[in-house]
Amino acid sequence: MSLQQLNSTGFEEIIYDNCEPCLVIFSKKECHVCKEVVPMLEELKPQYDEKFGFYYVDVEEDKELFQRFSLKGVPQILFFNNGEYQGKVAGKVEEESVEEKIAEVLGV
Amino acid sequence: MKRTALTQKLLVLGVDGMDPKITRKFLAEGKMPNLQKFIERGSAREDLRLLGAIPTITPPCWTTLATGAYPGTHGITCYWRQSPESLDAVVYNMDSRNCTAEQIWNITAEAGLKTLVWHWPGSSWPPTSHSENLSVVDGTQPGSVNMGVAQLDWEKVIVASPEIKEVRYAPRVDKPAGVGCIITDLEDSLDADVDDEMMELWWGDTAREGGEIRTFVMDDEDTEVVIGSKVAYDIVNSPLKDATGWTNAPEGAKEFTILTSGGVMRRPALILKNEAGEYDRVAIYKNKKAEAPIVTLERDEMVAGIIDDVTKKEVTKPACRSMKILELDPLGNKVRLWISNALDIANDQLWHPKSLFGEIVENVGVVPPVSLIGGEDAELVREIFEPSWVQYNQWQADCMNYCINEKGYEVVFSHLHNIDCAGHQLWHLGKTLSPWDHTDEKTYQGFIEKFYIQTDDYLGEFMHLLDEGWTVLVLSDHGLIVGENVPPIIGEYGGLNTKVMEDLGYTVMKKDENGNSIREVDWEKTRAIQIRSNYIYLNIKGRDKYGIVDPKDKYDLEEQLISDLYNYRDDRTGKRVIGICLRNKDAVLIGANGPECGDIFFSVEEGYNRLHGDSISTSEGYFETSVSPIFVAAGNGIKPGFTTERTIRQVDVAPSVSVLLGLRYPAQCEGAPIYQIFSEDV
């Protein structure tokens, strides 16, 4: 299931205003590692159904968001809950570490 | 031999950078009534001067005050210490273990007096006595308590208006005066090295573990007066629009966004209307679902002690901040807001015993952050920088009075940094010289006055002690001058000064493809370097890593170098800018000799001095300023209403404390008690 893209405005509304627990992958079209990590997230998404949001930001289309989080390189997966930043994982990550981080954010 | 004590309780009120000459100007104008009372009830020289140690640099002078020894003897000879490995690098020096002289507070504590050493930036941390009577708070940097270790986030200015379409964040922008806070070109404003925070570089864990610091002062742009007057803070731009999606937003409220924690934390905020329909308050929330705000700010009021979570390097902790509205359009079309840096509210790393930290937080309050922004931006100096120090001064006075009144401390050695901190940012603007001719010296002379008035208020917090059997010493490490001229590129305490030494052919820097000097010393051609405030090191074979000067040529080369320095002329004025030059062996005359003082000591001539540090301790500047420290004593054991002609030296303070408390002198003390001011013959 494909991930919903966020721009700067969408980011404000969905991540912060709605306060839902979620992750956002910052990625780039031409990045090889992103091409492996994004599909993994797409596969993972249905398992969490309504409980955890999955989004992506294209850093070339939304540079400000990339700079605002002082990120260096892609892909990077940022986690949020209640509108609060909960940490990030970077690079070629395994499904298990994403699942672990989600569990940590959800407090289960 | 035992002596009878002249007092049982003694407070040293140290004020970093307090200058007797300009103090007398403000006293004469009736602007420092509390100090006036201390003088009337105590003893001082007519000119209020203390003859300062050399160099006129913070850690050496505070160490001299604490030990009664000259810098050449106690070994703390500048802000930083020469790196043992490299001639062009310095290492951290505010570590008591580098001090080779005994501190007076060890003597008072070991004699059974409950002693507090509060933020004394010269050989106080870590504690050097095991006595349970000794308490020490910080002292690892001169700024403010916990500044070096507890800082989690930087200062910010938030600008929100309906014209701004999306939230933007620009970290650590060096903003020249007159430029607004609207981010137009994010690419240009981004600094790649924002992680290298000055606080951590100079005073953080790595520095304190002995890491080398390399700073090259090559031209005016590298000097402190130029760097310090630029204002660096994070800028956040946000849309300002009708509040939507809030659980509890009042009618008519408009929303904007604040980013903290290097951009990863976001706090939604509202501007609120009063009954007359004008926007006059800002409420900041954790998120839009929150029932109540973290804080509601009113116009013209700086609110301190705001506790909120801050994330740094992926760790989230509660931190303390201050905030103030800079501008709020009553019609709701613009808001500008300042938020301070954030201090970790639980960091007790530099408190001994640690229990004192908890007691202070519980009974007085969390450590408030001070602002470090201002410089050439007069609005920020007036609205933020100066008031943030007023708040900090009050907190510090409350802490010390709490310790005195409730905790039974009998001897207190304290230091406050307000004047020196302001001096380093503002004093050079007290004379309008060409590099800063877009500023007005009258405005900045007014700020100098404000900092002396707030210092007088601070001193007034301790006036009651004179009626409670205490002896109070008001003193400083050095003054700060308003420069008559733009200083030459020699004698800046922060690092390796290259320009004059390059002009004279002693220091050679490597060159780029265009023949311009780069920031790397060419050791194969360098015969001598000038580093820290007043020191020149020859590059000696067998002694220095890349030495080229034969040790047998050392004496002759020193002679030539001293002649060349005296003959050097400032390229702006054509005048001599070097004051005195002494070989290491001869510098014993001024107490600046020994292994930590290089091969040659020199000073910069009066008229060409920077704020402090490069001159001898009697130098004077523009606007009735001087680099002299101050000394006033009052209370038990001190003659009331007495003026002495005695030259009081900084080395005389510690032995005077010994006499007043009936204790022995510090082991390496080189001064003598100021017996002329004591109420009894000693």
Boltz contact constraints between the chains, C-beta under 6 A:
constraints:
  - contact:
      token1: [A, 8]
      token2: [B, 166]
      max_distance: 6.0
  - contact:
      token1: [A, 16]
      token2: [B, 266]
      max_distance: 6.0
  - contact:
      token1: [A, 17]
      token2: [B, 245]
      max_distance: 6.0
  - contact:
      token1: [A, 17]
      token2: [B, 288]
      max_distance: 6.0
  - contact:
      token1: [A, 19]
      token2: [B, 287]
      max_distance: 6.0
  - contact:
      token1: [A, 19]
      token2: [B, 289]
      max_distance: 6.0
  - contact:
      token1: [A, 64]
      token2: [B, 168]
      max_distance: 6.0
  - contact:
      token1: [A, 68]
      token2: [B, 169]
      max_distance: 6.0
  - contact:
      token1: [A, 68]
      token2: [B, 263]
      max_distance: 6.0
  - contact:
      token1: [A, 69]
      token2: [B, 263]
      max_distance: 6.0
  - contact:
      token1: [A, 69]
      token2: [B, 264]
      max_distance: 6.0
  - contact:
      token1: [A, 70]
      token2: [B, 262]
      max_distance: 6.0
  - contact:
      token1: [A, 70]
      token2: [B, 263]
      max_distance: 6.0
  - contact:
      token1: [A, 82]
      token2: [B, 287]
      max_distance: 6.0
  - contact:
      token1: [A, 83]
      token2: [B, 287]
      max_distance: 6.0
  - contact:
      token1: [A, 85]
      token2: [B, 264]
      max_distance: 6.0
  - contact:
      token1: [A, 85]
      token2: [B, 311]
      max_distance: 6.0
  - contact:
      token1: [A, 87]
      token2: [B, 314]
      max_distance: 6.0
